[in-house]
């Protein structure tokens, strides 16, 4: 299982193999969040491993 922590402090566990699948599983838009593992930014093609702890950080933009 992959442990996912959101920027609001909530956590959940999922069982996916790639970041792209994580977006679908959690109903997230790729351009609205970034995914981080061990302080490393992940792309949608990166592979997730059982036991990973990742963070989902909301992207905020403004002018």
C-alpha positions in Angstrom: 0.0 0.0 0.0 1.0 3.6 -0.7 0.4 6.1 2.1 -0.8 9.5 0.7 -0.7 12.7 2.8 -2.6 15.7 1.6 -1.6 19.3 2.3 -4.5 19.6 4.8 -3.0 16.8 6.9 -5.5 14.1 5.8 -4.1 10.7 4.9 -5.3 7.7 2.9 -3.9 4.5 1.5 -4.1 3.4 -2.1 -2.7 0.5 -4.1 -1.5 1.8 -7.4 1.7 1.3 -9.4 2.2 4.7 -11.1 1.5 8.3 -10.2 -0.8 8.5 -13.2 -3.0 5.8 -11.7 -2.9 7.7 -8.4 -4.5 10.8 -10.1 -7.3 8.6 -11.3 -7.8 6.7 -8.1 -8.0 9.9 -6.0 -9.9 11.9 -8.7 -7.1 14.6 -9.0 -6.2 16.8 -11.9 -2.5 16.6 -12.9 -2.2 20.3 -13.3 -3.7 21.2 -9.9 -1.3 19.2 -7.6 2.3 18.1 -7.3 3.3 14.7 -5.9 6.4 14.4 -3.7 8.3 11.4 -2.3 11.3 11.9 0.0 11.5 15.6 -1.0 11.6 14.6 -4.7 9.1 15.8 -7.2 7.4 12.9 -9.1 6.0 12.9 -12.7 2.9 11.0 -13.8 5.1 8.3 -15.2 7.1 7.6 -12.0 6.6 4.2 -10.4 5.3 3.9 -6.8 6.5 1.1 -4.6 4.7 -0.7 -1.8 5.4 1.2 1.5 6.0 4.6 -0.2 4.9 7.6 1.7 4.0 10.5 -0.6 2.6 14.0 -0.3 0.0 15.6 -2.5 0.5 19.4 -2.5 -2.1 21.7 -4.0 -0.7 24.2 -6.6 -1.8 27.8 -6.1 -1.3 30.5 -8.7 -2.3 34.0 -8.9 -1.4 37.3 -10.3 
